[in-house]
C-alpha cells in the first residue's frame, strides 16, 4: 500500500474516492538498476509503471531504433496493457524507482471510469477536452468565492414615486441605464421600473407620458448585501426569477447600487463590455490609453476563468480592432479618413493576437489623393499606437515607414513585383501582406489587392513551393528519441510549433483561394475542400490551440510580455508535457506532408 502516491496527478484525479483508495492499496514499488529491463518486447506487461525517480528508454525489439525517453511521472506502457504483448523494450538509463499498478485493476478503472479512459485516447482533441474539463472545476471554485464589491456593482438611479413616465424615460436614456429603483415611501421596500415597463405602460396600458411611475413599478425588489458572494446574487436572481437585484451596504440599509443577471454572468467570462464602452467614449489619446492598458486585465480574467482559447482570440481581436480604429480616428484628419485604409497584419491580421506584440501595419491610399502632411500624421499614428501598448516593429513594418504606405495602384504593382521576384526576402513580405486585415478608413481599398495576391499564387506550383519553404526552416523541438527538447531559454514554441502550422496553412489557403486570414478557419476550410484529412485538420487545430494556451500562461507569468515565446517545461504538468509532445509530433508530420505536397527538397 502506498499512501504517498499523489492522486491529484492526471489521470488519477478523475478516479472516484473509492477507486483512489483501491489504487493506493494495490500499488507496489519496484527498483530497477541502471541497464535493467523494465518491460521486455514480446512479453505481456503485468503492471502500469509510474516513474517516481530516474529515466527509462524505449527501444525497438531489435535494439536498432530508440523511440522515446521517459522521466518522473511518466506512465509505461499503457498500450501493452490494452493490446498485449509489449511491442518495445523499456530499459533503465539510471537507477529508477517506479510505482506498479496491477493490470487487472488498471483495466477495471479503464472500463468503469469514462474520464480515466478518455485520458488514454490517442485523439488530441479528446485529450485536450479532458484537461479543459479538469481546469473548469478549479474555475468554478474561483467563481463561487468572488464577492460583491465596487468593482462589480453598477450605479443605480433612484426616482421618486411621483416622477412621470416621460421624465423617467429621459433619465434612463441620459444615464444609459435600462432600469431604475423607485422610492416607495413610508418605510416600504423599493420598487423597480425597466424600459420594458415604461413601454408597456404607454403602448399597452394606454397611460399618458405624465402618469407617475409609482403606478407601474414592480415591488418589492430582491436585495443582496455588499460583501456577499456574487454567486449568491446569481442564485437569488435564479430562485426569484428576476434579472436584477439591489445592493445594500454590508451593515445598514443604505442603497449602494444594482446587479443584473447578464452582468453577473459576464463577470465570470469577461470585462469586455466595460472596456469596449471605455473605447467608444474615449475622446482623447490619454482616455484611449487608459482603456487600452486595461486589456491585460481582461486577458487575465478570461484566461483564469477557463474561457476557450479561440473565444479569447476572437474577443481580443475585436477589442484590438476597436482600439486601433479609434486611434486612427483621433489622429488622422477627418478629411483623409475615407481616402485611405489602415491594415493590420501578422497575428493581429489573423485575429490570433492575445497579448500585444510588435506593430505590423500598413496603409493603402486612394489614387490621386493629395495629402501633404501624410508622413507627419502617420508618424504620430505609430507613436500613438506605441503609447497604447503596441511595441514598435524591429523590422519597421509600420505606417511611419514609406515602404508600407502606398497608393492602391502602387500596392498592386508592388505585390506583382514581390510575387515575380522569387527571392526569399520578397516572398516573406508577401507572406506578411497575405494576412492583412482592414481596420479603419475605406476598407474597400483592400479587396482588389487581395484578389491580385491570390491570382499571383494560386496554381503557381514553383512560386508556392518557394513561399512555403520557411515553414520547414525551423526544426521541431523534439529529440532524436521523441522527447521534448529545450535550451537554456526554454522550448521555442513559436518557431518550433506555431509558425510551421500558421505559415503552412497560409500557403495552402493562397493555393486554394481561401479569403479568411484566421488559421483555425483556414484549417476548417482546407478540410472541407479535402485538402487536409479531417483527423489531420482536427489535430492541427488542437495543437495550435495548445501552443497558444501554454505560451499565454507563461507570458502572463512574465508580466504579460507578448514577445516571450519560450516555454519553461518545468512549469508544465506531466499531462501537459505529454500533450505538448503529442502536438509537436503532429507538427512534424504536417511539415513532412508540406514537403511532399510542394515537392520541397533540402
C-alpha positions, -999 to 999 in steps of 0.1 A, spaced: 0 0 0 13 35 -8 -3 64 10 24 87 -5 11 84 -41 -3 118 -53 -38 111 -67 -41 148 -78 -19 139 -108 -39 134 -140 -55 110 -148 -57 96 -113 -75 128 -101 -106 117 -120 -109 84 -102 -137 82 -75 -127 83 -39 -132 46 -36 -111 39 -67 -83 61 -54 -84 41 -22 -82 9 -42 -53 24 -61 -33 32 -30 -39 -3 -15 -28 -20 -47 3 0 -56 37 -16 -51 71 0 -56 99 -15 -77 136 -7 -80 155 -11 -113 192 -8 -116 209 10 -144 206 -11 -176 179 -34 -162 149 -41 -184 116 -30 -170 94 -44 -198 106 -68 -225 94 -66 -261 70 -95 -269 61 -101 -233 28 -93 -216 30 -63 -191 16 -72 -157 15 -36 -144 12 0 -153 46 16 -144 46 51 -130 81 65 -127 89 80 -93 126 88 -100 151 80 -128 148 77 -165 138 50 -190 145 44 -227 120 28 -251 137 9 -279 127 -14 -308 129 -51 -301 160 -54 -323 176 -25 -304 182 -6 -336 158 23 -330 151 45 -300 116 58 -297 115 79 -266 129 87 -231 107 89 -200 112 105 -167 94 113 -134 56 109 -135 55 93 -170 35 61 -175 47 29 -191 33 11 -212 -4 17 -215 -6 3 -250 8 -30 -238 -19 -32 -211 -47 -26 -235 -33 -45 -265 -7 -71 -253 21 -80 -258 45 -51 -254 60 -41 -287 92 -24 -275 118 -29 -248 120 -5 -218 154 -1 -201 165 19 -171 191 46 -181 199 51 -145 188 36 -112 150 40 -113 121 38 -89 85 30 -102 51 25 -88 34 -7 -101 -4 -6 -106 -16 -42 -114 -30 -47 -148 -64 -61 -137 -71 -31 -115 -60 -7 -143 -83 -24 -167 -111 -22 -142 -106 15 -138 -104 19 -176 -137 1 -182 -156 17 -153 -144 53 -154 -150 71 -187 -129 101 -178 -100 79 -168 -103 60 -201 -106 93 -221 -71 104 -209 -55 75 -227 -73 82 -260 -49 90 -288 -71 117 -303 -56 150 -294 -89 169 -293 -104 145 -267 -73 146 -245 -73 184 -246 -110 184 -237 -103 162 -208 -77 187 -195 -100 216 -201 -128 199 -181 -104 194 -151 -94 231 -153 -130 242 -153 -136 226 -119 -110 248 -105 -125 279 -122 -159 270 -107 -143 273 -72 -130 307 -81 -164 317 -94 -181 308 -61 -156 327 -40 -159 361 -58 -175 388 -37 -199 417 -44 -178 449 -42 -172 482 -60 -156 465 -90 -188 447 -100 -217 469 -85 -235 490 -111 -246 526 -103 -282 529 -96 -308 556 -105 -333 562 -77 -365 581 -87 -395 594 -66 -429 577 -70 -445 607 -85 -419 611 -113 -436 610 -147 -431 582 -172 -417 608 -196 -391 621 -172 -381 586 -161 -375 576 -197 -354 607 -203 -333 600 -172 -327 564 -182 -317 574 -217 -294 602 -204 -276 579 -179 -276 549 -204 -294 526 -179 -321 501 -186 -337 502 -151 -342 524 -121 -353 519 -85 -384 537 -72 -389 552 -38 -418 536 -20 -421 559 10 -434 551 45 -406 527 51 -417 503 23 -392 485 2 -381 499 -32 -399 492 -64 -383 489 -98 -391 501 -133 -374 490 -165 -376 503 -201 -399 474 -208 -423 485 -180 -423 520 -194 -430 508 -230 -459 485 -218 -474 513 -197 -477 537 -227 -484 512 -255 -504 485 -238 -520 502 -207 -527 535 -225 -511 555 -198 -501 591 -206 -464 603 -205 -474 624 -174 -485 593 -154 -465 587 -122 -441 558 -123 -452 546 -89 -483 531 -105 -463 508 -128 -433 500 -106 -428 464 -95 -423 457 -58 -406 445 -37 -371 444 -52 -349 415 -41 -318 427 -24 -283 414 -16 -255 428 6 -222 443 -3 -195 418 6 -218 388 0 -208 362 -26 -216 371 -62 -226 335 -67 -254 341 -41 -267 371 -60 -270 348 -91 -288 322 -70 -312 348 -57 -320 360 -92 -325 325 -104 -346 315 -74 -369 345 -77 -369 345 -115 -357 381 -117 -329 397 -137 -320 425 -113 -313 429 -75 -305 459 -55 -273 460 -34 -274 473 1 -245 483 24 -230 455 44 -243 467 78 -272 490 72 -300 497 47 -280 522 26 -286 517 -12 -252 510 -28 -262 501 -64 -276 473 -85 -266 440 -102 -282 424 -132 -281 388 -143 -264 394 -177 -237 414 -159 -231 387 -132 -228 360 -158 -204 381 -179 -182 389 -150 -171 353 -149 -161 354 -185 -151 389 -194 -150 425 -185 -150 433 -222 -184 452 -220 -167 478 -197 -136 480 -219 -154 484 -252 -176 511 -236 -145 530 -225 -130 527 -260 -162 541 -276 -163 570 -252 -127 580 -255 -123 615 -269 -85 618 -264 -55 596 -268 -50 596 -230 -85 584 -224 -80 557 -251 -47 547 -234 -65 542 -201 -88 517 -218 -61 500 -238 -40 494 -208 -70 476 -192 -67 450 -219 -41 429 -200 -65 426 -171 -92 414 -195 -69 387 -209 -61 375 -173 -98 374 -164 -106 354 -195 -77 330 -191 -81 325 -154 -118 317 -158 -110 289 -183 -126 306 -214 -117 287 -246 -86 299 -264 -104 306 -297 -131 327 -280 -103 347 -262 -86 354 -295 -118 364 -312 -128 388 -284 -93 403 -281 -91 407 -319 -124 427 -317 -111 449 -288 -78 455 -306 -96 465 -338 -117 489 -318 -86 505 -301 -67 508 -334 -97 521 -353 -103 547 -325 -66 558 -326 -69 562 -364 -99 585 -360 -83 605 -332 -50 611 -352 -59 611 -389 -77 643 -400 -114 635 -409 -109 648 -444 -85 619 -452 -101 591 -432 -122 580 -462 -92 584 -486 -71 556 -471 -73 522 -454 -53 512 -424 -43 475 -424 -31 453 -396 -10 422 -404 7 393 -386 -11 377 -357 -33 408 -354 -44 405 -390 -52 368 -385 -72 376 -353 -48 354 -333 -31 381 -311 -40 379 -274 -12 400 -257 1 430 -276 31 422 -299 50 442 -324 31 467 -346 26 452 -381 6 477 -401 4 493 -435 -17 519 -453 -34 520 -487 -40 555 -500 -67 561 -526 -52 570 -560 -49 608 -568 -51 617 -531 -32 649 -522 -21 646 -486 8 670 -479 11 662 -442 8 624 -446 42 614 -433 38 636 -402 3 623 -394 14 586 -399 45 591 -377 21 604 -350 -2 574 -355 28 550 -350 38 569 -318 2 568 -306 -1 530 -311 31 527 -292 16 548 -264 -14 524 -264 9 495 -257 17 482 -292 56 478 -294 75 492 -324 83 466 -350 120 459 -353 115 451 -390 98 486 -394 66 471 -408 47 502 -398 30 532 -413 58 555 -403 79 536 -429 72 548 -465 78 512 -478 45 502 -462 25 533 -473 14 533 -509 -15 542 -532 -37 514 -543 -20 513 -578 14 513 -562 4 484 -540 -8 464 -569 25 469 -587 45 460 -555 26 428 -550 33 418 -586 70 426 -582 72 406 -549 55 375 -564 76 376 -596 109 381 -578 111 346 -563 135 359 -537 131 347 -501 130 383 -488 102 394 -511 82 362 -506 83 368 -469 70 404 -474 42 387 -494 35 364 -465 32 393 -442 8 411 -466 -12 379 -471 -26 382 -435 -36 419 -439 -69 429 -425 -86 463 -429 -95 480 -396 -101 517 -404 -108 541 -432 -122 529 -466 -119 491 -461 -130 485 -498 -95 496 -509 -81 462 -497 -102 438 -518 -85 444 -552 -51 438 -536 -63 405 -520 -77 393 -553 -44 401 -571 -24 383 -545 -44 351 -549 -41 353 -587 -4 355 -584 -1 325 -561 -30 301 -570 -18 272 -593 17 285 -594 35 254 -580 71 267 -581 61 300 -565 41 283 -538 69 259 -531 94 288 -525 67 306 -505 61 275 -482 98 267 -476 102 289 -445 76 266 -427 102 238 -429 131 261 -418 129 255 -381 133 221 -365 106 207 -344 118 208 -307 119 171 -303 150 150 -296 160 121 -318 142 99 -292 109 119 -295 115 137 -262 108 174 -257 139 195 -265 147 228 -249 177 251 -245 186 274 -215 158 298 -226 132 271 -228 114 255 -257 107 280 -285 71 272 -293 67 300 -319 95 287 -342 90 250 -334 53 248 -333 32 278 -341 50 292 -372 50 259 -392 12 255 -388 4 292 -394 27 295 -425 19 261 -439 -19 269 -437 -13 303 -452 4 288 -482 -24 262 -487 -50 290 -483 -34 310 -511 -32 279 -533 -69 272 -527 -81 309 -530 -94 309 -494 -101 345 -483 -101 341 -445 -70 351 -426 -76 331 -394 -55 299 -392 -83 279 -375 -108 290 -402 -82 282 -429 -78 247 -415 -115 241 -414 -119 253 -450 -90 232 -461 -107 201 -445 -140 210 -462 -121 210 -496 -105 177 -488 -70 193 -490 -65 181 -454 -79 149 -439 -105 155 -411 -82 139 -385 -52 160 -396 -72 192 -395 -86 184 -360 -51 176 -347 -36 207 -362 -63 229 -347 -59 213 -313 -21 215 -314 -21 252 -323 -47 259 -296 -25 241 -271 7 260 -282 -11 294 -279 -26 285 -245 7 273 -229 25 303 -243 -1 327 -230 0 312 -195 38 317 -193 36 352 -209 11 362 -182 36 349 -156 62 372 -172 41 403 -166 22 399 -199 52 400 -222 37 393 -256 72 389 -271 80 359 -248 78 327 -269 98 302 -248 81 276 -226 97 266 -193 90 229 -193 94 228 -155 62 248 -152 42 221 -171 24 192 -156 31 157 -168 -2 157 -187 7 190 -204 41 177 -213 25 147 -228 1 168 -248 29 191 -259 50 161 -271 20 147 -289 12 181 -305 48 186 -317 47 152 -334 15 165 -352 36 195 -364 65 172 -375 40 151 -396 25 182 -411 59 195 -422 67 162 -439 33 164 -457 40 200 -468 74 190 -481 58 162 -502 28 184 -513 51 212 -526 80 190 -536 104 208 -513 138 192 -510 168 203 -489 
